[in-house]
Amino acid sequence: MRRPDIIRNKKDFSRLYSKGKSAGGKYIVLFHIKNGLNHSRHAFLASKKVGKSVQRNRARRLLRESYRTHESRIRQGYDILFIARKTMEGVKCGEVEKSMFAMLRKSGLLI
C-alpha cells in the first residue's frame, strides 16, 4: 500500500518548481506550496552533484530523520520538497536538523 504523504507525480514536482516558493540554506533547499489537502506531503531529493549513491542515500536519510523530528510542528496542507546540497557531505545529523528547522521557520511552515 502506498503512503499518501509522499510526493510521487511529475506534475506535482513541476508545480512545486514553477509555482512554489523556495528558501535556501547551507545544506538544504526547500520548495513549498499549498496542496489543498488536509495533510502535508513531502519528498527528499539528492542529485548526482551530492556524490555517488552512498553519499546521496546518506543525505536522504539525514533529511528524512530531520523531518521526522519536526513533523509534529509543521503546518498541514502543504507540499514540501527538500533538496540536499553538495555541502551536506560528511555533516552530522544535528547540523542538518538545525538547517532544516531554520528553513521551515524562514518559510513560515512551523506552527
C-alpha positions in Angstrom: 0.0 0.0 0.0 1.3 3.4 -0.9 1.8 6.1 1.6 -0.3 9.2 0.9 2.2 11.6 2.4 4.9 11.3 -0.2 5.0 13.3 -3.5 5.4 11.0 -6.5 3.8 12.5 -9.6 5.8 14.5 -12.1 3.0 17.1 -12.3 3.3 17.8 -8.5 7.1 18.2 -8.8 6.7 20.5 -11.8 4.1 22.6 -9.9 6.4 22.9 -6.9 9.3 24.1 -9.1 7.3 26.5 -11.2 4.8 28.0 -8.7 6.2 27.1 -5.3 8.2 29.3 -3.0 11.7 28.4 -2.1 14.2 29.0 0.6 17.9 28.1 0.6 20.3 27.3 3.4 23.8 25.9 3.8 22.8 22.3 3.4 19.2 22.3 2.2 17.0 23.9 -0.5 13.3 23.9 0.4 10.3 24.3 -2.0 6.8 24.5 -0.7 3.3 25.2 -2.0 -0.3 24.7 -0.6 -1.8 21.5 -1.8 -5.5 21.8 -1.0 -5.4 18.6 1.1 -5.9 18.0 4.8 -2.4 16.7 5.2 1.1 17.6 4.1 3.1 15.7 1.6 6.9 15.7 1.3 9.8 14.5 -0.8 13.5 14.3 -0.3 16.0 14.6 -3.2 19.7 14.4 -3.6 21.1 14.9 -7.1 24.3 13.3 -8.5 26.1 16.6 -7.6 25.9 15.4 -4.0 28.1 12.4 -4.7 27.9 8.7 -5.5 25.0 6.6 -4.4 26.3 6.1 -0.8 26.5 9.9 -0.2 23.1 10.5 -1.9 21.4 7.8 0.2 23.0 9.2 3.4 21.9 12.7 2.5 18.3 11.5 2.0 18.4 9.6 5.3 19.6 12.7 7.1 16.8 14.7 5.5 14.2 12.2 6.4 15.4 11.9 10.0 15.5 15.7 10.5 12.0 16.0 9.0 10.7 13.2 11.3 11.9 15.2 14.4 10.0 18.3 13.3 7.0 16.7 11.6 4.6 17.4 14.5 5.3 21.1 14.3 4.8 21.6 10.6 1.6 23.1 9.2 -0.8 20.8 7.4 -1.9 21.3 3.8 1.5 21.8 2.1 3.6 20.0 -0.4 7.2 20.3 0.7 10.3 19.4 -1.2 13.7 19.1 0.5 16.8 19.1 -1.8 20.2 18.2 -0.4 23.2 20.4 -1.4 26.7 19.2 -2.1 27.9 20.8 1.2 25.9 18.1 3.1 28.7 15.5 2.6 30.2 14.5 5.9 27.9 16.6 8.0 26.4 15.3 11.3 22.6 14.9 11.7 22.4 17.7 14.3 23.7 20.3 11.8 21.2 19.2 9.1 18.4 19.3 11.6 19.3 22.9 12.6 19.4 23.9 8.9 16.1 22.3 8.3 14.5 24.0 11.3 15.8 27.4 10.0 14.4 26.7 6.5 11.0 25.7 7.9 10.9 28.8 10.2 12.0 31.1 7.3 9.3 29.7 5.1 6.6 30.1 7.8 5.8 26.4 7.8 6.2 25.9 11.6 3.2 26.1 13.9 
